[in-house]
Amino acid sequence: MTMQLTRRGLLQGVGAGLAVSSLGALGFGALEQAAAATVRPFKLAGAKETRNNCPYCSVGCGIIMYSLGDGSKNAKPSVFHIEGDPDHPVSRGSLCPKGSALLDFVHSDTRTKFPLYRAPGSDKWEIKSWDWTLDRIARLIKEDRDKNLITKNADGVTVNRWITTGFLGASATTNETAYLTWKVVRSMGALVFDNQARV
């Protein structure tokens, strides 16, 4: 098979070769490497990704939180970037203005970071541990249910109703978590239950 070379093709090839060799001879050969060395590294390159849901409303948009920290025992990771999760089926990576400002919420000095308890008649809040708080909640729930559970109605029909305590489910949970919350609350006989997402 023979290749036909035209005068125009020959001049184009020679011209391109001459331009490349001239630029290299003038010192532009290392320009690409020098430009690449000045580009700062991608800020999310060494970050740990944690997927979650936005805590604000009942839409439940997906977010990705990026944090730094090597995971060692004494190192505390710090969240430095939050963005929408493009793989989330609800929001597909988009966030509203409140969701876009979640980083400020995470680092806010006024954000509640531990359980606070105010005793009856007191005007001061006390910092309590999570173990103390959860034990107290469980004890109060059991005491109220034992005292106020209606096992039978006026006709003698078993109803197992508990209407003196109410529950509110979180909106930022998944459907599966909301379903399990509903089942647990209803299994105790509670009628007063609502979920912000109306699951």
Beta strands, then each sheet from edge to edge (+ up, - down):
strand 1: 48-53
strand 2: 62-68
strand 3: 78-84
strand 4: 116-117
strand 5: 126-127
strand 6: 150-152
strand 7: 158-161
strand 8: 167-169
strand 9: 193-195
sheet 1: 1+ 2- 3+
sheet 2: 4+ 5-
sheet 3: 6+ 7-
sheet 4: 8+ 9+
end
